Amino acid sequence: MTLARGRILLALLLGVGAAWSVKQYVMPEYDTCSVCHGRRVVSCGAPGCDQGFVPCDGPCLKRSTPGWMHMKVAGHSPSALWKRFDNDDGTWVAWTQAHIGEVIEKVDGRWVNKGKCPMCRGRGAKPCPRCHGQSACNRCAGTGQVRRWFF
């Protein structure tokens, strides 16, 4: 009786192992690449290149623009960063970093949002002139995902 139970248990374990092995090949699971963070490209090493993009040199708001500060604004997170613009009449307006890549321009003494930057199309960055955003990540082979093995 014990020998039969042992054979049944062994057969069961082999069956589960085989099913797990087949699942790994038939239905693999993937994680976001830890090197490129799912963007599929990496820096080519050129000055300022960050995953194939360099900061826009157009007239738009950028993270590198000086003067970002925290402000208490109803309906917004206290951790949000704001850029304040003073109008000629003594009033002021501010935009968050959610508006990076948008052109803020003074019109008739008042600052207004003119929309997306024509140079970077609202990204706040443009393709790197050296790699043109085509430097594929070696870890994930440019797919943005790495296969999860076993667990």
C-alpha positions in Angstrom: 0.0 0.0 0.0 2.8 2.4 0.9 4.6 1.7 -2.4 1.5 2.4 -4.4 1.0 5.7 -2.6 4.6 6.6 -3.2 4.2 6.0 -6.9 0.9 8.0 -7.0 2.7 10.9 -5.3 5.6 10.7 -7.6 3.4 10.6 -10.7 1.4 13.6 -9.3 4.6 15.6 -8.7 6.0 14.8 -12.1 2.6 15.8 -13.7 2.6 19.2 -11.8 6.2 19.8 -12.7 5.6 19.0 -16.4 2.5 21.3 -16.4 4.5 24.1 -14.8 7.3 23.6 -17.4 4.9 23.7 -20.3 3.2 26.9 -18.8 6.6 28.6 -18.7 7.0 28.1 -22.5 3.4 28.3 -23.6 2.2 31.2 -21.4 5.3 33.1 -20.2 5.0 36.0 -17.8 6.8 39.3 -18.3 8.0 42.2 -16.1 8.8 45.7 -17.1 12.5 46.0 -17.9 14.4 47.5 -14.9 17.0 49.2 -17.2 14.8 51.1 -19.6 11.7 51.1 -17.5 9.6 49.9 -20.4 10.6 52.6 -22.8 12.6 50.2 -24.9 15.5 52.7 -25.4 18.5 53.8 -23.3 20.9 56.7 -23.2 23.5 56.6 -26.0 26.0 58.4 -23.8 25.8 61.7 -25.6 25.6 64.8 -23.2 22.1 65.2 -21.9 20.7 62.1 -23.6 18.2 60.4 -21.3 16.7 57.3 -22.9 17.1 58.8 -26.4 15.8 62.3 -25.6 17.6 65.6 -24.7 15.9 68.6 -23.1 14.0 70.8 -25.6 15.7 74.1 -26.5 12.4 75.7 -27.5 10.4 78.3 -25.5 8.4 75.7 -23.5 8.4 74.9 -19.8 11.0 72.4 -18.7 11.9 70.7 -15.5 15.2 72.5 -15.7 13.5 75.9 -15.8 14.4 77.7 -12.6 11.8 78.8 -10.1 9.7 75.7 -9.5 8.2 75.7 -6.0 5.6 74.0 -3.8 2.3 75.9 -3.4 -0.9 75.1 -1.5 -3.6 75.0 -4.1 -7.1 73.5 -3.5 -7.6 70.4 -5.5 -3.9 69.8 -6.1 -1.4 67.6 -4.3 0.9 69.5 -1.9 3.8 67.8 -3.5 3.1 69.4 -6.9 5.7 71.8 -8.2 4.5 75.1 -9.6 6.0 77.9 -11.7 4.7 81.3 -10.9 4.5 84.1 -13.5 3.8 87.8 -12.5 1.5 89.8 -14.7 2.1 93.5 -15.3 -1.0 94.5 -13.3 0.4 92.9 -10.1 -1.6 89.6 -10.3 0.0 86.3 -11.0 -0.7 82.9 -12.5 1.0 79.6 -12.0 1.3 76.3 -13.9 2.3 72.9 -12.6 4.8 70.5 -14.0 1.9 68.8 -15.7 2.3 71.7 -18.3 5.9 70.9 -19.1 6.3 71.1 -22.9 3.8 73.9 -23.2 4.6 77.5 -24.2 3.8 80.2 -21.6 3.9 83.6 -23.2 3.2 87.2 -22.1 0.4 88.8 -24.2 -0.7 92.3 -23.4 1.0 92.2 -20.0 -0.6 88.9 -19.0 0.9 85.4 -19.1 -1.1 82.9 -21.2 -0.7 79.3 -22.1 -0.1 79.1 -25.9 -0.3 75.2 -26.0 2.2 72.6 -27.0 5.7 73.6 -28.0 6.2 73.3 -31.8 9.7 71.9 -31.3 9.1 69.1 -28.9 5.3 68.7 -29.4 4.7 69.0 -25.7 7.2 66.5 -24.4 9.6 69.0 -22.9 12.3 66.9 -24.6 13.3 66.1 -28.2 15.0 63.1 -29.8 18.7 63.0 -29.2 20.6 64.3 -32.2 23.2 61.5 -31.9 21.0 58.4 -31.5 17.6 59.8 -32.5 15.9 57.8 -29.7 16.9 54.6 -31.4 19.5 53.2 -28.9 17.8 49.9 -28.0 18.1 48.5 -24.5 20.4 45.5 -24.4 18.6 44.0 -21.3 15.2 43.6 -23.0 16.4 43.7 -26.6 14.3 46.8 -27.2 10.9 45.2 -26.1 10.5 47.0 -22.8 9.8 43.7 -21.1 11.9 40.9 -19.6 10.6 37.3 -19.2 9.9 36.2 -15.7 11.4 32.7 -15.1 9.9 30.3 -12.6 8.1 32.7 -10.3 
